[in-house]
Amino acid sequence: MHSSHPLELFPGRTVKLMLFKCVRNSAELRRSAMGGQITAALINPRMLVDPFQVIVAANKAVHLQTIGKMKTRSLNSEIIFNLSPTNNISEAFKRFGISDADDSVLVVLVATGDESQTLADIKEKVDGEQVPMEELPTLSDVTQIRKLYKVTPQEEKMGGLLDSVVCKMATKDVM
Amino acid sequence: MELEKNMVVSEFLSKGSVLKQGAEARVYRDVFLGRSTIIKERFPKKYRHPLLDEKLTHRRTVQEVRSIQRCRRAGIHTPVVYFVDYTSHCIFLEDIVDSVTVRDHIAATRLRSLPCPTLEPLEPLAARVGRVLARMHDEDVVHGDLTTSNMLLRRSGDGEAELSLVLIDFGLSYISALPEDKGVDLYVLEKAFLSTHPNTEPLFQKLLESYAASSKKSSAVIKKLDEVRLRGRKRSMVG
């Protein structure tokens, strides 16, 4: 039903992902997320190359939460912020969070236990079709990703798009 | 809060295997977020004043990360940085698997060329290293610890015949535009190269020629290299 990725640094915490296509109620979902009725990060899959990109963002978010140094107000918003190559929070939400016009959504939840009920509840709320995570690359907008992350052709040729993106995410604090 | 976090990371590290320990850092290998990862931990130096230690260690960590990303954007192969913990000064990087150090490659190639030893087959590699270092210095990244053990040859993922040259261990690297710093960088390599691989002066010469041809700012750097050579250890202090 969802893909699970344990965070080795934080035993007990697992990142759970659910991918939905043909979503008809993005506006409502966005409002629910902002209002706190959905306790997960809702991400726009167009900006994602691979689930690994999200796991890296989630790992950093949990780390910053643990040491009390998050830049945003909640773990879920921090995950979205960490995906962005810049330090501008509102830009991050605009680019990586879902907008009312989006027809696909990636649900990200950092779980401490089972959380299957929470996941089921969230799934209920999505008016769309759940698809396996393997379909994520089909939803990526590679051109936009290159542009947003400013991936140079030589950088992409050397390491591939995913590694270029992940490295920029991981090093943005000091660049 | 900070202490709590340090214990979480050190617990994780204690489960991994220590690859090596230097004066500056300890290196571990473990699986992290599903990938084989190298974790470089700059541990506290008790012999230093604590405030100074924190500042120095943090600065070195930042310089290492910055140098890696700068190289990447210029298209130079380096390990990917997955995560940096600035509280425990740990860098989580890509573990480059299925690779051989340039050092081992040179040694093996020379062995295979016996009984008629020749450096010719290694000339393309020397030229390549020269080109890569030229690009690195043109990005104003000084590696700080150039040796043939810090260069890896890795098979390209898509089955390409050509091996890619990967630079590793940016622990002593920093950003500098000064030809002096780049000259010293090459000097360090020259010393390391010639002592690790005896009688390879022509090969290193090829490397420098390739460097000079590829770098836009090379003449100033080579000039400084010549000056530094004259300055080195066991050198006559005659004007």
Contacts between the chains, C-beta under 8 A, distances in Angstrom:
chain1	res1	chain2	res2	distance
A	5	B	33	7.1
A	5	B	34	6.7
A	7	B	33	7.5
A	8	B	12	6.1
A	8	B	30	7.4
A	8	B	31	6.9
A	8	B	32	5.6
A	8	B	33	7.1
A	9	B	8	6.3
A	9	B	9	6.5
A	9	B	12	5.3
A	9	B	32	7.7
A	10	B	8	7.0
A	52	B	33	6.9
A	52	B	34	7.2
A	52	B	35	7.7
A	55	B	33	5.1
A	55	B	34	7.4
A	56	B	33	6.4
A	56	B	82	6.0
A	56	B	83	6.8
A	59	B	33	6.1
A	59	B	83	5.9
A	60	B	83	6.1
A	63	B	5	7.4
A	63	B	83	7.4
A	63	B	85	6.5
A	66	B	1	7.7
A	66	B	4	7.2
A	66	B	5	5.4
A	66	B	8	7.0
A	67	B	1	5.7
A	67	B	2	6.1
A	67	B	4	7.9
A	67	B	5	4.6
A	67	B	87	5.8
A	68	B	1	5.0
A	152	B	73	5.7
A	152	B	74	7.9
A	152	B	75	7.0
A	154	B	74	6.7
A	154	B	75	2.9
A	155	B	72	5.7
A	155	B	73	5.3
A	155	B	74	7.8
A	155	B	75	5.8
A	157	B	75	6.6
A	158	B	72	7.0
A	158	B	75	4.9
A	158	B	76	7.1
A	158	B	77	5.4
A	158	B	164	7.5
A	159	B	72	6.7
A	159	B	77	7.0
A	159	B	80	6.5
A	160	B	157	7.7
A	163	B	80	4.5
A	163	B	94	7.5
A	164	B	72	7.0
A	166	B	80	6.0
A	166	B	82	6.5
A	167	B	68	7.6
A	167	B	69	6.1
A	167	B	72	5.9
A	167	B	80	4.9
A	167	B	81	5.2
A	168	B	69	7.1
A	170	B	65	7.9
A	170	B	80	7.9
A	170	B	81	4.5
A	170	B	82	5.8
A	170	B	83	5.6
A	170	B	84	6.2
A	171	B	65	5.1
A	171	B	66	7.2
A	171	B	68	7.3
A	171	B	69	4.4
A	171	B	81	5.4
A	171	B	84	7.3
A	173	B	84	7.5
A	173	B	86	7.8
A	174	B	62	4.8
A	174	B	65	5.5
A	174	B	66	5.4
A	174	B	84	8.0
A	175	B	66	6.5
A	175	B	69	5.9
